[in-house]
Amino acid sequence: MDRVLIEELKLEATIGVFEWEKRIRQRLLLDLELATDAARAAASDDIADARDYKAITQRVRALVEGGKFQLVETVAEAVARLIIEEFGVRWLRVTVRKPGAVTGAKNVGVVIERGTDA
């Protein structure tokens, strides 16, 4: 299976369980790995046969930056559902990291996989 990568997409989100977190925006880092058919796109050299990562990142940005979340798990699930439903991706891996959420740790986060690679 071929995959498209979008790494360290930087987003500002309203996310957290504490009251003070609900009043501020915090940085999230997203990695997306999406099933694709790179051979078809490579053979045609036509954007219509490739995953449109600009469109995907614009929709993900609108979803995350426009929403309010408590958990990184909720963000990951919402992003996965959006990409599968709107872009017809059959398999994906979503990583959501929240820098500085735990003292002494560079990041905390979650990795989810949805769909089938068959």
Protein Blocks (a to p, Z undefined) as FASTA:
>chain_A
ZZdddehiacdddedjbfklmmpccdddddddddddfklmmmnopaklpccfklmmmmmm
mmmmmmccfbfklmmmmmmmmmmmmnopabdcdddddehkaghiabgcddddedjfZZ
